[in-house]
């Protein structure tokens, strides 16, 4: 019997990610090799070669949790729980925290698991929509207040910022209002912070929800800002030891523990996280310049509300068409992959682009060549 609805975004990537030559929609940033990390940390190869390949600790290797804890002011390693990427952490937290009938507020559009897992567990999922207003994507605290007044207090509020796919980023004042509302109703806030550190204006970086709210649970991963998706290392950070204890009970029924080699490499990466993130911030900044020029020069194709953080954006086609049909033509005719907004359950004229990789200039040039072969309206199959 089916449990979850098919994960449309992941099925789409399973079809195209390793065959399309020009990926213009990836959510992660430029990766590095083990040799690149060893250049930053010459002791890494020796630690790997001497590693015994037995089980690791359920919550993560103590040295790894210690270096992660340094990313949160005043945190101890006991407040860190390592997982196999962000996806496992989301699943385990929801299984540990939620029961059928609970109300869960989830920002929308979102990575499907953030809403699908609570829904499948029998929760009432209440969408809280990002909107384009005043030249930015906004997650309005007043809208949250309206949702909170609509029924029983929610058990969980799920927030992703900087946001995938819009690149939206709340102001500090907006985050404070969100925390105040959550505190008033006693809700836990899960904040997906996988794009934290990729704010386009570093002064806009928000405090982690672990630091901002006593009932906050922060989610982070090395896949996005550090570009190390292949390590499959993510974590939860929270001052709520009871929540992390409940997560440990759930993890005993799936991965049990993380990969030892991945943990060793991840510890090295986090010790040099500043170098890895700074490199990707430079790539993001350079690619943003190219994208600004592209959208200014191609108003007949698409328009965007420029993202304020992350390595993704969510433009909208400037002509009436389904972005799935456009994406299908684009990848077949030019080898360029974009991600239709319908895979987020959103308006099908929107589509996601990713600009955290060094290959963007080539992918963007291929898109421009494709557009130059005909008018934008020619991409409309109707």
Secondary structure, DSSP 8 states (H G I E B T S, - for coil): ---S---HHHHHHHHHTTT-SEES--SS-----HHHHHHH-TTHHHHHHT---S---TT--HHHHHHHHTTSTT--GGGEEEESHHHHHHHHHHHHH--TT-EEEEEES--HHHHHHHHHTT-EEEEEE-EEETTEEE--HHHHHHHHTTSS--SEEEEESS-TTT-----HHHHHHHHHHHHHHT-EEEEE-TTTT-BSSGGG----HHHH-TTEEEEEESSSSS--GGG--EEEEES-HHHHHHHHHHHTTTT-S--HHHHHHHHHHHHTHHHHHHHHHHHHHHHHHHHHHHHHH-TTTEE----SBSSEEEEEESSS--HHHHHHHHHHHH-EE-EEGGGGTS-TTEEEEE--STTHHHHHHHHHHHHHTS-GGGG---
